[in-house]
Amino acid sequence: MAKLNVTYPAVDVMVNGQAYRKVDRKAQAGDIVKALRDHMDIAEGAFYAVYADRDGDPVFKDDGGDERFVFLDHRDRYETFAPVSTPTPDETATTTFDGAQYRKVDRSAREGDVIVFTEAPRSYLTSGKAYVVDEIDFVGDAQITDDDGDDLDTAGLDFDVYEKVTEEAAQIIATPTVEYREVKRWAEKGERIRIINLHPNERHYEQGAEFTVNDVDGDGDVRVTAGELNRKLVVLSEYVVLEPLATAQPAKYSAGDYVKVTGNSVHHDYAEGSVVKITETQDNVYYGGQQFRAETADGKRGNWLVTNDVKPADEAAFEAAKAELQKPKPARLTVGDYAKVIGPNDNDNDYEIGTVVQIAEDWTRGHITFTRARKADGQLGNYIRDYQLEPATEAEFWEQRSPAEPERLTVGDYAKIATKEGGFLSGIVVGDVVQVVENPHEPDDRHFRVRNFNGRTGYADKKRGLTPATPEEVAQAQRKIAVGPFADGGFAQIVNANADNASPTAIQHPNAYVKVAVEPAGRVRALKLLDVSGGCTGYANADALRQITEAEYNAATQPKDPRDDFAKGDKVRLISGGETGGLCDYETGNVYTVLSPKSPHGNGKVQITGGGQPTGYALPEQLVKLTAEEAQEIAKWSAIGRKVGEFKRGDIVEAKRVMGGGDWIYGRVEDGPTPQGDDNYIGMGLRLHDGAYRAVTAEGAALIVPVEQRFDAQSAA
């Protein structure tokens, strides 16, 4: 197994006596990574050692022994922990390049930084020389220009990273008694921040810019002065806080104190910006001197916090947070909702204030939710924030769109239902994308006949019922039908696969049970079908499948233990293996009782009883379970001390004559039962009530009264 055994002294991770601490950079050889969620052969919460492969790329071995790459864009899957060593004075903490001052930082390289190789790893590189980072590739590796003027990918190479220092920051660095650190937390008014993750659409400042915070928005976003803008918005994901270390004198906290959470250097589960009440403290030589657990405003008890991630607060702030939780919260707008743009437009979005839009996309980055919306003209706008919107109605949205002129729509065109008024549209709702399938031209006919992608047909008013649909809207409607109930994946059985809705490989697996995954938009089929081993069984749309539960899928695909067909107390017939190992004194053909469907000895056998030994052990295929009727018949014969079909002289029976048409007669057994040679049957002789003697077959004969229960048994004997 590739997982590492770790211990947690305070807030660090300890592996084989070496301490590791979480860092905000790409993993490199010598680090360890923590898995944030389960993958194939990777366990959530497990740690793995990182090393360099033969190409110099950082990799680790999963639980199956396979190499896994650690890319920069995998930060949602892994956290990086670097070895902790005793700090020593660094004479190369700053450097000068092209007349500008740079300082060494412990993070991954970014575009615009310079890097320095302590020992040049290539002949076309120089030790101690500064190289500008031209760009960062898609896996997070710095790209530079080497001494020969060629592009060089630094993947797998060891180097130091230096960032450009602003004039004000340079003055701070030049003062040996003042130091600071980058902290990823919510900034407070008056604190200094640095841009480390510039938004791609930002045009008012650059990567590495530093500002003093003028005001805060309450969700981690801040307002700064940038050029002529006095309240320029900087979102939480873009910046880090610059904390002067010389003034950072951590307070000593006790149980009952109140603190405000300002950072998350130890992966705790408290919300940044929240006020909590300390319930338990411990000393910690790292992270400011203490670690403690606390109670949140909603009464929950979180995990460990550290001194560096908090600042003092008071009971009033804690009680105010509790009161705020009691207030009803408005529901957040989600995809498909309608909203009115209320402004302010402080992020250069392209929506007009006062217009009503429909939410088309939303995604969260850190604590920030971004939204894209569709305008009334069908165009998709850029990103807008929740606080710039308020709920609106579908009717307000459609009122902004002009109804289609009748002559603009013809048979085959696609349109959206603008209103159901004046039409007959059972099963079709406002906003549905439909296709015009008939356009009657009678003078008094005022309807288009339309059909939606579910196959429902109806009649829409020609003048006001429809508005033309954009190609994008048509594609979205088609995809919604193609995905069906599998938007979040799931399980299904292939039941209706054909050339119109499935790939050839899916058609070749009728009735197969599969896992379902959604394919990216634009693919021929919307769903990918996976077999029990994870292999691809083909592609299909939802109408080729029957949705099933996970339990139904597991029951159909997991191997079945044949012993599950037996239960304790079942009557079974031993059909083979009698008088062999495990079945001594148990005869083939006899009936026994199941003592345990699964032998306690783990030998894959069924434990039975009723033979010469207290227990016997038979394979499932050596046994046949008797029906309830068979078991009842055996019980009746056992009650008189006989096996089934064991007739005795003097019994009164009903049996079939061997001669004379094969009719059924009653009589007293006088001879037999006896095998009848070449005729291959068991015969008996009956004495009838009139004294006649007849030959009958024992097969199918019914016992009416056993000899032991006859009142005239003595005379019969």
N, C-alpha and C positions, 0 to 999 in steps of 0.2 A: 504494500500500500504506500502511496506517496504522501498521505496526510502526515503532518507533524504533530507530535504531542507537545502541547504548550501549557504553561502555567501563567497566572495573572497576578504578579506582585504589584499591588497598587493599580496603576492604569496602564503599565507597559505589558508587553508580551515577552515571556521568558522561554527560550528554546535551548535546551542543553546548556544552561548556565549563561547564555548570551541574551541580553536585553534588546528588544526591538521596539521602535516607536513609530506610530502612524505618521506618514508624510504625504504632502500633496504634490506628488509627481509620478511620472511613469516608473514602473518597476524596472530594476536593473539587477545584474548578477550580484548575488550576495544578499539581496533583500528576501523577504518572505511576503506572500500575498494571502489575504483572507477572502474566501468566497462569500459573496453576499446573497447568492441564491443557488439552488440546486441545478446542476446540468448533468448530462450523461457522464458517469464516473467522477463527478465532482460533488462534494457534500457541502450544503450551506453551513457557514460558520467554521469550516475546516481551514487550516493554514497549509501552504505549500511553499517549498524552497525554490527560489528563482536562480537559474544559471544561464549561461550563454551557450547557444547551440553552435554548430560548426560555421554558421554564417554570422555569428556574433549577435543574433537576436535574442532578447530575453524570453525564456521559456520555463515551464515547470512540468513535472510528470504528474498526471492525474492518477486516480485510484486504480485505473486499469493499466498503468504503466506507459500510456501514450503521452507524447509531448504536446503541450498547449502553449500557443503564443499569448503574450500579454501586451495588447495594444493600448495606446493612449485612450481610444474611444471605448475601452472596456471598463471605465471607471464605475459604471453602473453594475458591473459584475464582481469587481475585486477592489479591495483596499490594499495599499502598499504600506509595509512596515520596514523601516531601515534599521540597521544595527546601531545601537547607542554606544558611543565611545566617549572616553574622558576628553573634554575640550582642551586644546592646546593653543597657544598664541599663533595666529595666522598672519605672517608677514605679507601675504599676497591678497589681503582683503579688498584692496582697491587696485585699479590699473587705469592708465590713460590711453585713449585711442582716438585718433583724429582730433586731438585738442579737447576731447570731452572726458569727464571722469566717470568710471564705471566701478561698481562694487560687487563683490562676490555674494551669491545667493545660493541657498540650498533648495533648489527646485529644478524642474525640467526647463530646458531652454525654450525661449519664445522668440518670435520674429523680432529683429532689431537688437537682441542681445549680442554679446560677443562671447566666444568660448576660447579657452586656452588649454593646450595640451601640456601637462607637466613633462611628459616624455612622449615625443612624437611617435605615433604607432606606424607611420608610413613614411617612405622616403620623400614624398612630395608634400610633407607637412613639417613645420618647424617648432621645436620645443619652446614654450614660453611666448610664442607669437599669438596675438589676438586675431581671431577670424570672426567676421560678421555673420550672424545667422540670417540667411536670405529668406528662408521660409521653413515651415514645419509641415512634413508630409502627413498623409492620412493616418499613419500609425503613430504619430507624435515624435518622429525622429528629425533632428535638426539637419538642414541642408546648407552647406557652405561652399565657398570657392577655394580650391586648394592652391598651392604655390605654382602649379602649372596652368592655372586659369580654368581648370575643369570643375564641373559640379561634383560634389562629394556628399554621399549619404553617410552620416556619422553613426548609423546603427551599430551597436556593439562596441563603440570606442569610448574610452574613459577621458573625461575632460572636466574642467571647472567652468561654471556659468557666471557671467558678469552682466548686470543690468545697468543701463544708463542712469546717472544721477542728475536730478533737476538741481537748479542753482540753490534753492532753499535747502534741499536735502543734502547737497554737498557741504553746506555750511555745518549741518548737524554732524555729518560724518567726520568733518575736519576737526571737530571738537572731541578730543579723546575721552572726555568724561560723559558724553551723551551717546547712548546707543538706543536702537529701537528694533522692533520685530514686526513682521507681517502677521496679522491675526485675521482669520476668516470668521467674522461675526457682524452683527448689526452695528453700524456706526452711530455715535451720539453727536448732537449738535456741538460744534466747535472742534471735533476731532479731525485728524488728517487722514485722507484715504489715498490709495493708489489704484489706477486702472490696470487690471491684469487679465481681463477677458473682454476685450472691446466688442460691443455689439456690431454685427456686420453692417447695419444700416446707419451707424453713428457717424456724423460729419462735423460735430462741434468740438471734439477733442480726440487725442490719439492714445494708442497703447502706451502705458507707463506714465501718463499724466497724473499729477497729484493735485488735490484740492482740499480746502477746508470746508467742512460741512456747515451750510447755512441753516438747514432745517431738515427734519425727518418726517417720513410719511406714515410711520407706524407699522409698515410691513417689511422693513429692512431697506426700502428705497430711500434715497436722500436727495436733497436739493443743494446745488453748488453754483458758484459763479464761474461761467465758462465764456470767455470773450464778452460779448454784449448781453448775454443771457444771465440774469441774476438768480433765476430759479430753474436752472437746467436739471432735468431728472437724470439720476444715475441709479440703475437698478442694482439690487443686491448681488446678482450673479457677476457683475462687472468689476467689483472692487474688493480690496482687503483694507483693513484698518492698520495704520502705522502707530504702534504703541511705544512711547519712549520708555525704555527699560529703567532708566535712572530714577524715574518718578513712580515706577510700579512697585509700591510697597504693599504686598498682600496683607489683607486684614486677617485677624484670627477669629474664626467663627465658632459658634457654639450651637447646640440644639436649641431650637426656638427662635433663632435669628432668621431674618428675611433677606433674601438676595435676589437680584435680577440676573437672569441668564443672558450673557453677552457673547458667548462663543461656544464652539463644540470641538475641542481638540482631542477628546477621548471617545467620540462616537456615543454620547449619552442619548437618552430618549426624551429630553426636555425641549420644549419649543424655545428657540432663541427669542429674546424680548419678553419672556414670561417672568412673573415674580413667583418665587416658591418659598416654602418654609422648611428650614433645615430640621431633620429629625434624628440624624446620626452622623458623627464625625469620626475621622481617623487621620493620623498624621501620614504625610506622603512627601518623600524627599523630592519628588518631581512635581511639576505643574503648580508651583506656588506654595507648597508646604502642607496642604490639606486635601482630603477628598471627603465627600459627604453625600448622604442620600437626603432627599427632600420630598415634601408633600406638595402637589400641584393645586391650583385653585379649584380644580374639579374633584379634589379629594383622593387622587391616585398617588401612589408611591412609586417614584421612578428609580432608575439605577444610579450609578455613581457620577457625581459632579466633581470638578476640581476647582481650586482657588482661581486659577488663571481664566476660567470661563464665567466668572460672576463678578458683580460689584454690589455693594451694600444697597438694601432697599428697606422699606418700613412696612408695618402691619397695614397701614392705610392703603398702600398700593396693592397689597395682597387681597384685602377685602374688596377693593374696587374691582379687581380682576374676577373675584367670585361673583360679585353683583352683575358684572358684564355677561357672565356665562348664563345668568338667569334670563337675560333678554332674548326674545325670539329672534332668530337669525333668518334673514331673507335667503331664499333658495338661490344658489348660484346658477347663472345662465349656463346651459349646456347646448351641445350640437342639436340643431333643429328648432331651438327657441327663437323668438323674435324680440328685438331690442331697439330702443331709441337712442341715438347718439346724443349725449348731453355735454360732452367736453369735460375739462378743457383739452384742446389739442396740443399737448406738450410733448408728444413723441413723434411728430411729423407723420401721423396717419393720413390716409387719403379719403376719409369719410366726412361728409358735410354734417355739421351740427344740426340736429332737428330731424334728420332722415331716419327711417326705420329700416333695419337690416335683419337678415336671418343668420344665426350663428352657423358657420360651416365647419370650423376647426377650432379646437382648443387644446393647449398643451401646457404643462407646468415645468418650469425650470427653477429649481430651488424652491423659494417661497412665492414665486411670481407666476401668475397665470396669464398667458397670452391667448388672444382670440383673433380669428379671422372670420369675416362675415361677408355674405353675399348681398349686394345692393339690389335695389328694385329693378335695375336694368339688366340683371343677371350677371354682372361683373363681380369678380371676387376681389375684395379690397386687401390691404396689407394688415399688419398687426395692430390691434387696439386693446386697451386694458379694461378690466371689469369696472373700475371706478368711473370710466367714461361712458358707461351704458346704464340704462334702466329698462325694466321689462316693458314690452309693448305687445300688441295683439297681431294675429295673423291678418285680420281685416285691415289694420292700419298699413301693413306691408303691401297688401295687394291693391289698396286704394292708390298707391303711388304708380301703379302700372296701368297703362292705357289698354283697354280691351282690344282684342284683335279684330281687324276688319274682316268680314266674311270672305272676301276675295283673296285674302292672304293665305288662307288655309285650303289645302286640297287633299284628296285621298292619298294617304301615305305619309302626310306631315305629322310631326310630333308637337304636342301642345301640353300646357298645364291647365288643370281645372282651376279657374279663377273664382267661380261661384257655382253653386248647385241650383240657384234660383232659375226657374224657367226650364229646367231639364228633368230627366228621369235617370238618376245615377245611383241606383242601389248597389252598395258595395264599393263605390268609387267616392273618394273624399277630396275635398279642396286641397290643392297642391299636388295631387297625383299627376304623373306624366302619362299621357295617353296617346294613342295613334288614331288619326281619323281613318275610319275604314269604309265610310259611306257618306256621300254628300248629295242627298236628294235635291232635285231642281224644281219640284212642284212649287207653284206660286205661294201656296199656303204652308209650305214646309219650312219651319224655322229651326231645325235641329241638325247637328252633325251626329252621326252614329260613331261612337268611339270605343276603344278597347284599351284597358291598362295591361301592364306586364304580368298580372296574375290571371289574365284571360277573361276578366269581367268586362261586359259590354254595357253600354248605356247611351243616352242621348243628351247632348250638351247644347245649350242655347247658342245659336250662331253669333248673336250680336255681343253678348257679354259673358258667355260661359267659359271661353278659352282665351289663352294668351300663348303665343309661340314659345316653345321650349328651346333652350340652348342645347347644343351638342353635349355640353358638359352635364347638364341636367338629365338628358336622356341616358348618358352613360352611367350616371349615379343611380338612376332608377333601375336600369338593367342589372347593374351590379348588386343592388339591394336584393333583387329577386334571386339572382344567381347565388348569393351568399346565404339567403334564407335565414333559418334559425341558428346558423353556425358562425355568427359574427365573432364569438369568443372561442371558436373551435368546438370540440366536443367529440361525440362518438356516433357512429351510424352503421347501417347495413346497406349494402348496394342492392337496390331492388328494382330499379327502372332505368338502367344505363343503356343509352343508345347513342347513335352518331350525332344527335342534336345536342346532347347534354353531357357527354363523357368522352374521355380519351379511349383509344382501342384497348389499352391495358386494363382500364377500369371495366370495360364491357366484358373482358375475358374472365372477370372474377365475380360472376353473379352470386348474390346472397352472402358475399364475404363481409365480415365484421371489420371495421376500420376506425382508426383515429382520424379526426378531421382538423386540418390547419388551413387558415385563410391565406390565399395567394395575393401578392401585390396587385393593385389595380392595373389593368391593361393586359393581363394574361388571358389566354383563350378560355380557360376554365377558372372559376373563382376559388375552387377548393382543391387542396392537395390531400390525397388519401394515403394513410400510412398503415402498414401491417403491424402485427404484434411485436416484431423485432425492430420497428422503426424504418423499415424499407418502404420505398414508394410503390404503392399499388396502382397508381394512376391519378388522373385529375377528373373532376366532375363539377357540375352545378348542383344546387340543393335539390332540384326536382328528380335527380337520379338516386336520391338517398332517402332512407327512413331514419329519423333521429331516434336514438336510443339512449338509455342511461348508462353511466359508467358501470353500474352493477351488472346490467344486462350484457355489456361488452365483456366484462371480466368472466362472467359465467360461460359465455360462448367461446372464449379464446384460451382460457387457462386449462391446462391438462386436468382431467378428472380421475380421481382415485376410484377404481372399480369397487373397492370395499365400501364406498359410500352408498352402494345399492343395498347394503345389508344393515339391519338394526338389531339391537339386543332383543332376544326373544323370538326372532324369525325361525321358522322351520325350514330346514334346507336338506336336500338330498346330496349325498356324496357320490359324484359320478365317476371319479377316478382317484387313484392314489391310495386306496385303502391298504392298511397293513404296511405302509412305508414309513420313512422317517417322519416323526411328528404325528402319525396317524395309526400308531399301534393299537390294536383292539378296536379299530374303526373300520367297518366293512363297506366296500363300494356298493352302492345301491341302497343302503340304509338311510333312514331319516334321522337328523340330529337337530339340536337347538343351538342358535348363535349365542355365545356367552359374551363376546366382545367383537364388534366389526373390525377393530384394528388391534391386532395382537399387542400386548404390553411389552413384548420383547423386541419390537421394531423390526420384525422379519418380513413385513409386507403380507402377512397371512391373516386369516380370520380365525379367531379362537372359538371352538365349538365344544359342546359337551353332550353326554348321552351314550358314549361308547364304553368299552371296557375300562378305559383309563378316565380319570376325572375330566381331563381336557385333551383336546386334539387341535392341530393347527393345519389348516388347508388353504391353498391358494384360492383367490376368488373364482378363477376359471374351473376349479375342481368342484364347485358347489352350484346347485340350482335352487333358487328360492321357491318354495312352494306357494301356490296361491292360497287365499283365505279358505276357499272351498276344499282344497287338498288338505290343508292343515286341519280343518274341521273334521274331515273324513278320518284322518289319522287319529285324531283325539277320540272319536267315537269307538274305533276299533281298539285303541289302547285302553279304553275304560273297561273292556272285557278281557284284557290281557292278550290281545292278538294283533298281528300285523294286518294291514289292509289286504282283503281278499283271502284271508286265511279261514277257509270253511272247514267245519268238522262234521263228522257223522252225527245225525240227529238234528242239525240245524234246519229251520224252516226257511226256505229261500224262494225267490222268484228268478227264473233263468230261462234262457232261450233254448228251445229244442234244437238238436243237431239235425234231426230228420223231421219230415212232416210239415214242411212249409216254414219252419223257423219261428213258430209262434211262441209267445211267452207263457209259461205255466208255473204253478205253485206246487211245492212238494217238500218232502223230507229227504235230506241227504242220506243216501244209503251207501253209496260208493264214491271214492275219490276225495278230493280232486286228484286226477292222475293224468300225466302227459300222454297224448294219443299219437305216438309214433310219427309216421309220415304225414298224418293229417295236421300236425303242427298246431295243436290246441290243447288246452287243459280241459279234460272232461270230467263230468260227475254223473252219478246215477241217482235219480229222484224216484221216491215212492209217492204216488199221488193219493189223494184222499179216497179214491175209488179202488185203491189197491193196485192200479196199473203202474208199471215201471217204465221210465223214459230216460233216454240219454240226453244230457244238456251240456252246454259249454259254460265253464266258470267265468269266462270273460264277460264283463258287464253284469254278472249276477248280483242281485241285491239280497242282503241278509235281512230277513223279516224278524225272526226270533232265534237267538242263539240257544243251543241245546241246554246251556247252563240255566237259562231263565224259563224254560218250559215247565208248566205245572205237571205235565205228564212225562217229565224227563226220565223218571225211574222206569216207567213202562216202556219209554222209547228206547232206553239203553238195552 
